[in-house]
Amino acid sequence: MQNIDTLLKKVRRIHFIGIGGSGMCPLAEILHSEGYQLSGSDNNPGDTLERIKALGIPVFMGQRAENIGDAEMVVYTAALLPDNPELVAAKESGVPTFERAELFGAISRLYRHCIGVCGTHGKTTTTSMLTQMLLEAQLDPSAVIGGKLPKIGANGRVGKSDLFVCEACEFKDTFLSLSPSVAVILNIDEDHLDYFKTLENLIHSFHRFADMATDAVIYNGDDANTLKALEGVGEKTKITFGFSEKNDWYAANLSTVRGAFYAFDAVHGGKVLGRVTLAVPGKHNVLNALAALAAAVYAGADFDAARRGLEAFGGAGRRFENLGTYRGITFVDDYAHHPAELRVTLEAAMQMDFRRVWAVFQPFTYSRTYMLMDDFAEVLRIPDKCVLTEIMGSREVNTYGVRTEQLAAKIPGSVWFNTFDEVADHVLANAGEGDLVLTLGCGDIYKAAKLMVRRLKAEN
């Protein structure tokens, strides 16, 4: 197996299988800016694919063996099946092939300062906040984000500085491929137990990521699992954030606007640096903001510039994303798919000035639904109305025998449907003026939100 770092110094022609994926597109943009000759293929049109084409990178629709051409390296997404014709052709012809995470790691080593933002919850929001702060501070970072940042209209950018901000995902230990100078750990909660098996194994992986950071670890000093992960981490700068005054960064004098949007004094080293008013709802976003502020200031940003960037941040794509108000009904889409994420999102929604809150939730993966069934049932009792879809199994086979019907039986008054058309029929027949319809999940539930919006637009 050839070393990807060494190979990147030798090759110039690289082919991406699935180049339009949200995780692939920003990596391709960075390599393109470095002068590599790229090509790619994908099965689905979309905004990211158009960005790639606009750079002059040739893209094939559909995947065929001949698409790899004279590529000297092939990069593919983790979702690819082993019998993919391009992947098979590359391996048969001896072209080195690498999964996206390996390339992501190699790219992180192209920058002197790599800030990796990890945690069970809040990665995309915090990475987006941090990127926007650094842009406001004119530090010109490159970035790879798990969702679209409206300020740049994309989920990544190529900067000219030696600063790289990236979302570091723990799923299948992907983040261990990265080489961070700074590790930001937001929180650690039970998730991906189909892979990690136990919370202890998950904590150990975060420990390894923290230990890999060469310069500093910025972490939640109020989170017991995170503190456990930091035990025994080697000598480096350690910076804590949280609500407790024992932390290096903490929030004081919290107040709310409309019950869900927080303002607070940002305190660092015992000194109030200034008051911050957030444009994203929920108390959990105060913690995300503190983490981003700590990372931005550590990276050299002026606090006032960082605050301006933070206060201008209105959310990332699919993170409490307001899709508009039609027939008096407000539609918001959110990526929350774990009980802890659902809780903070639904509690924030319930504090807003809506007549009723509708939660339209798509469970994601059989293992998570089965293992956390009671936790899901508890948090989905928070909204006024709960509508469920069938479980999106994604990469799994349903060896658990779990069904949405079982979850619905634990939530009084809930209903469940097999199709998005049925979901739309029910919600639009029963939701009224002043209601909030909140679609939730990390699968394709956003399609249900767009379907409902499309139907109401057609009425006008």
Buried (B, 14 or more C-beta within 10 A) or exposed (E): EEEBBEBBEEBEBBBBBBBBBBBBBBBBBBBBBEEBBBBBBBEEEEBBBEBBBEEEBBBBEEBEBEBBEEBBBBBBBBEBEEEBBBBEBBEEEEBBBBBBBBBBBBBBBBBEBBBBBBBBBBBBBBBBBBBBBBBBBEBBBBBBBBBBBBBBEBBBBBBEBBBBBBBBBBEBBBBBBBBBBBBBBBBBBBBBBBBBEEBEEBBBBBBBBBBBBBBBBBBBBBBEBBBBBBEEBEEBEBBBBBBEEEBBBBBEEEEBEEEBBBBBBBBBEEEEBEBBEBEBBBBBBBBBBBBBBBBBBBBEBBBEBBBBBBBBBBBBBBBBBEBEBBBEBBBBBBBBBBBBBBBBBBBBBBBBEBEBBBBBBBBBBBBBBBBBBEBBBBBBBBBBBBBBBBBBBEEBEBEBEBBBEBBBEBBEEBBBBEEBEBBBBBBBEEBEEEBBBBBBBBBEBBBBBBBBBEBBEEEE
